[in-house]
């Protein structure tokens, strides 16, 4: 069974992990800390929870996060 819930602030580390995993770099991929903290990537989560931020996170039967979808409205 899979449970799908809205993203909360406590889920941010998993969101950062998913952002890192979705960035395709075939060779010599930088560390997660370096890559997700680049300004062009950090903008997707920095200050999460503002007006226009929406997302869902899926958990397996053991309560482990297994996937996420999100969007952020930008000007």
Backbone as CSV, one residue per row, in Angstrom:
resi,resn,N_x,N_y,N_z,CA_x,CA_y,CA_z,C_x,C_y,C_z
1,UNK,0.834,-1.171,0.000,0.000,0.000,0.000,0.886,1.244,0.000
2,UNK,0.497,2.234,-0.766,1.220,3.501,-0.855,0.333,4.599,-0.296
3,UNK,0.916,5.448,0.520,0.215,6.597,1.074,0.778,7.855,0.427
4,UNK,-0.090,8.740,-0.012,0.341,9.996,-0.634,-0.173,11.145,0.208
5,UNK,0.762,12.005,0.629,0.441,13.124,1.511,1.047,14.418,0.969
6,UNK,0.501,15.562,1.364,1.127,16.831,0.988,2.537,16.938,1.590
7,UNK,3.414,17.604,0.895,4.769,17.836,1.385,4.722,18.784,2.577
8,UNK,5.496,18.453,3.598,5.628,19.307,4.774,7.099,19.687,4.943
9,UNK,7.338,20.653,5.785,8.722,21.100,6.022,9.630,19.949,6.445
10,UNK,9.087,18.976,7.184,9.901,17.848,7.647,10.386,16.969,6.497
11,UNK,9.815,17.121,5.307,10.168,16.302,4.148,11.269,16.922,3.294
12,UNK,11.811,18.058,3.707,12.757,18.783,2.864,14.006,17.988,2.517
13,UNK,14.541,17.205,3.432,15.760,16.452,3.102,15.481,15.451,1.977
14,UNK,14.293,14.842,1.981,13.949,13.922,0.898,13.760,14.678,-0.412
15,UNK,13.191,15.861,-0.360,13.047,16.660,-1.583,14.397,17.031,-2.172
16,UNK,15.346,17.418,-1.296,16.702,17.725,-1.777,17.324,16.487,-2.422
17,UNK,17.095,15.320,-1.821,17.621,14.065,-2.379,17.021,13.798,-3.759
18,UNK,15.731,14.009,-3.902,15.057,13.778,-5.185,15.522,14.780,-6.239
19,UNK,15.741,16.025,-5.829,16.263,17.018,-6.765,17.628,16.572,-7.273
20,UNK,18.475,16.115,-6.376,19.803,15.646,-6.765,19.707,14.478,-7.745
21,UNK,18.826,13.518,-7.443,18.705,12.332,-8.292,18.134,12.648,-9.669
22,UNK,17.299,13.678,-9.774,16.674,13.972,-11.066,17.605,14.740,-12.013
23,UNK,18.668,15.326,-11.483,19.598,16.078,-12.334,20.530,15.096,-13.031
24,UNK,20.371,14.999,-14.341,21.153,14.046,-15.114,22.524,14.622,-15.452
25,UNK,23.542,13.993,-14.934,24.929,14.309,-15.269,25.608,12.957,-15.459
26,UNK,25.956,12.606,-16.712,26.446,11.253,-16.994,27.781,10.890,-16.342
27,UNK,28.658,11.858,-16.133,29.976,11.547,-15.560,30.376,12.632,-14.563
28,UNK,31.129,12.239,-13.562,31.690,13.177,-12.589,30.625,14.080,-11.961
29,UNK,29.513,13.485,-11.551,28.437,14.254,-10.922,28.941,14.819,-9.597
30,UNK,28.756,16.130,-9.380,29.199,16.724,-8.114,28.444,16.127,-6.929
31,UNK,28.919,16.394,-5.744,28.230,15.924,-4.538,26.842,16.555,-4.452
32,UNK,25.980,15.927,-3.662,24.627,16.457,-3.496,24.677,17.880,-2.947
33,UNK,25.487,18.108,-1.926,25.565,19.428,-1.307,25.958,20.496,-2.317
34,UNK,26.943,20.189,-3.142,27.395,21.167,-4.142,26.325,21.411,-5.200
35,UNK,25.754,20.350,-5.713,24.821,20.470,-6.828,23.506,21.130,-6.429
36,UNK,22.913,20.717,-5.339,21.613,21.297,-4.977,21.734,22.706,-4.404
37,UNK,22.915,23.106,-3.988,23.098,24.456,-3.467,23.518,25.465,-4.525
38,UNK,23.634,25.033,-5.757,23.888,25.979,-6.837,22.652,26.868,-6.994
39,UNK,22.830,28.154,-7.252,21.677,29.062,-7.352,20.612,28.586,-8.350
40,UNK,21.023,28.016,-9.457,20.050,27.572,-10.466,19.226,26.371,-10.005
41,UNK,19.680,25.651,-8.991,18.935,24.518,-8.448,18.267,24.852,-7.114
42,UNK,18.954,25.611,-6.287,18.457,25.943,-4.953,17.121,26.683,-5.021
43,UNK,16.900,27.414,-6.081,15.668,28.199,-6.215,14.411,27.329,-6.209
44,UNK,14.556,26.039,-6.460,13.387,25.171,-6.511,12.853,24.804,-5.133
45,UNK,13.644,24.962,-4.064,13.192,24.599,-2.717,13.463,25.638,-1.651
46,UNK,14.356,26.553,-1.899,14.719,27.514,-0.874,13.471,28.246,-0.384
47,UNK,13.221,28.193,0.917,12.041,28.834,1.483,10.751,28.093,1.194
48,UNK,10.831,26.772,1.022,9.647,25.976,0.666,8.490,26.259,1.619
49,UNK,7.295,26.312,1.033,6.079,26.536,1.792,5.461,27.895,1.511
50,UNK,6.096,28.650,0.649,5.545,29.966,0.317,4.299,29.801,-0.558
51,UNK,3.567,30.872,-0.759,2.381,30.852,-1.596,2.772,30.403,-3.011
52,UNK,2.101,29.396,-3.533,2.410,28.872,-4.858,3.228,27.600,-4.845
53,UNK,3.689,27.159,-3.681,4.428,25.897,-3.559,3.438,24.769,-3.291
54,UNK,3.459,23.753,-4.121,2.577,22.595,-3.925,3.359,21.331,-4.234
55,UNK,3.063,20.281,-3.505,3.729,19.019,-3.777,3.132,17.885,-2.974
56,UNK,3.409,16.686,-3.442,2.964,15.465,-2.786,4.158,14.550,-2.603
57,UNK,4.101,13.731,-1.566,5.160,12.765,-1.312,4.506,11.409,-1.071
58,UNK,5.078,10.379,-1.675,4.548,9.021,-1.538,5.396,8.243,-0.541
59,UNK,4.704,7.476,0.316,5.351,6.648,1.326,4.940,5.199,1.117
60,UNK,5.882,4.269,1.298,5.543,2.850,1.205,4.879,2.392,2.500
61,UNK,4.560,1.129,2.573,3.837,0.577,3.727,4.609,0.713,5.031
62,UNK,5.957,0.793,4.938,6.778,0.979,6.140,6.912,2.453,6.523
63,UNK,6.318,3.348,5.740,6.413,4.773,6.026,7.640,5.435,5.450
64,UNK,8.367,4.731,4.581,9.570,5.290,3.954,9.171,6.091,2.714
65,UNK,9.705,7.310,2.546,9.392,8.080,1.341,9.987,7.399,0.109
66,UNK,9.181,7.312,-0.952,9.635,6.617,-2.159,9.538,7.459,-3.423
67,UNK,8.910,8.610,-3.344,8.806,9.466,-4.515,8.085,10.754,-4.195
68,UNK,8.228,11.710,-5.086,7.594,13.002,-4.860,7.340,13.713,-6.180
69,UNK,6.368,14.582,-6.165,6.105,15.516,-7.256,5.896,16.884,-6.622
70,UNK,6.284,17.927,-7.310,6.131,19.259,-6.772,6.123,20.271,-7.886
71,UNK,5.618,21.444,-7.555,5.776,22.597,-8.425,5.855,23.855,-7.584
72,UNK,6.460,24.836,-8.173,6.599,26.140,-7.518,6.304,27.194,-8.564
73,UNK,5.384,28.088,-8.247,5.084,29.187,-9.151,6.159,30.254,-9.005
74,UNK,6.703,30.677,-10.123,7.757,31.685,-10.120,7.335,32.861,-10.999
75,UNK,7.875,34.006,-10.678,7.561,35.186,-11.493,8.521,35.270,-12.651
